[in-house]
Structure formats: C-alpha cells, structure tokens
C-alpha cells in the first residue's frame, strides 16, 4: 500500500488577503441579521422559524439583530 501524503496548496498573495479578510470578518462579527441565521445555525430558515420561535433578538432602527452568544445559550437551554 502506498504512503498517503498531504497535498500542499499555495495561495497567491491576493487569494491570501481575501481569505484573511473573510476569516477576520467572520471571527469578529458580533451581531447577526435574520438572513445570517440559517448559515450560523446550519438550518433552513423555515426550520428556524418553526422550531426556534423564542430565539432572543434586539431591534435597532427596525432591524432585528441576534447575539450569537444568546443564540447558543438559548439552544443549550432547550
């Protein structure tokens, strides 16, 4: 049986900058909008509405904002 070796992938400087910017944006994001919830929870929007109707949110200027920490705590307490 042949030895399995990892493949080394190289990014261009531009690709690295884009990746770095996206990672920083994802890690430092504090508030989520309703449209972000399906990606954050890895669930369909309809599943979230049906199964998590009491999800905590805050309204700022008519926009619902969700704190990821509050979402995590809410789900842990179900």
Helices and strands as residue ranges (DSSP letters): H 13-28, E 31-33, G 34-36, H 37-41, H 45-51, E 58-60, E 63-67, H 68-76
